[in-house]
Amino acid sequence: MESNKLETINLTPDDERLMRRWELSQHACRFCFGRVLQRSKMGKVIEVLCAECHNTAQGDVHEICCCGADCGALGKALECFSNPNRSEVNPQVVMVRERTSRQ
């Protein structure tokens, strides 16, 4: 008769952090334009992570999204927005454009 033993998996601290609950944000990563994930605690975003390049930061989504990127003399010249016309040719949910009003 076979034993139904479960194999123990040893997780690293990074593995454990990545397995915590992440939510999709409406922002794109400033490093690779991948989708930014966010983790909240008591209603406040405490950590962000790019789903593509895995850049991460403690704090608000603007720490790694295009909206928070400082473009030198232009200030914060970019903004993330939801793609209103998704299609097979342009399937991205979140896109980046030049901000119409500079901050």
C-alpha atoms as one frame of an Amber mdcrd trajectory, in Angstrom:
protein
   0.000   0.000   0.000   1.349   3.462  -0.989   1.815   6.241   1.511   0.167
   9.588   0.748   2.918  11.749   2.188   3.046  15.398   1.191   6.429  16.706
   0.191   7.690  19.639   2.263   8.757  22.645   0.233  11.238  25.039   1.783
  10.386  28.590   0.776  12.849  31.451   0.822  11.768  34.786   2.339  11.417
  36.160  -1.228   9.132  33.242  -2.186   6.977  33.853   0.870   6.715  37.586
   0.097   5.676  36.898  -3.504   2.973  34.456  -2.401   1.163  37.087  -0.330
  -1.969  38.643  -1.792  -1.276  41.043  -4.668  -3.840  43.151  -6.557  -3.607
  44.568 -10.072  -3.203  48.335 -10.231  -4.042  50.615 -13.130  -0.386  51.557
 -13.570   2.572  50.578 -15.788   6.160  50.054 -14.632   8.558  52.894 -15.513
  11.362  50.384 -16.151   9.660  47.934 -18.557   6.000  49.087 -18.988   4.785
  45.869 -17.308   1.700  45.811 -15.075   2.248  47.016 -11.516   0.853  44.917
  -8.673   0.140  46.319  -5.232  -0.249  44.921  -1.746  -2.313  46.757   0.851
  -2.624  46.642   4.601  -5.602  48.221   6.325  -6.604  50.007   3.092  -3.192
  51.565   2.423  -0.795  50.412  -0.318   2.379  49.242   1.424   4.338  47.485
  -1.346   4.395  47.484  -5.145   5.844  44.978  -7.606   6.168  44.855 -11.401
   4.686  41.630 -12.744   7.216  41.601 -15.610  10.639  42.785 -14.420  10.018
  42.253 -10.670  11.186  45.727  -9.616   9.726  46.342  -6.197   9.371  49.196
  -3.723   7.897  49.845  -0.325   5.088  52.394  -0.366   2.767  53.821  -2.987
   2.396  52.622  -6.586   4.035  55.850  -7.821   7.366  54.537  -6.527   7.761
  52.386  -9.683   4.995  53.453 -12.105   5.400  55.861 -15.013   3.224  58.484
 -13.265   5.845  58.873 -10.560   8.833  59.088 -12.918  10.729  62.379 -12.697
  11.596  63.481 -16.234  14.082  66.177 -15.200  13.128  69.669 -16.380   9.841
  68.288 -17.726   8.764  67.190 -14.232   6.347  64.288 -14.100   5.602  64.271
 -17.818   3.989  60.811 -18.082   0.729  59.319 -16.879  -0.753  55.829 -16.824
  -4.279  55.337 -18.186  -6.710  52.529 -18.948  -6.758  51.602 -22.639 -10.243
  52.570 -23.876  -9.889  50.701 -27.199  -8.423  47.278 -26.486  -8.093  45.054
 -29.547  -6.025  42.173 -30.905  -3.534  44.705 -32.243  -3.416  46.721 -28.993
  -4.415  44.381 -26.115  -2.732  46.283 -23.243  -5.030  47.083 -20.317  -2.833
  49.919 -19.030  -0.935  52.339 -21.267   1.279  55.403 -20.802   0.965  58.820
 -22.448   2.361  62.326 -22.112   0.629  64.160 -19.292  -1.487  67.078 -20.521
  -0.950  69.149 -17.355   2.524  69.060 -15.799   3.099  68.649 -12.081
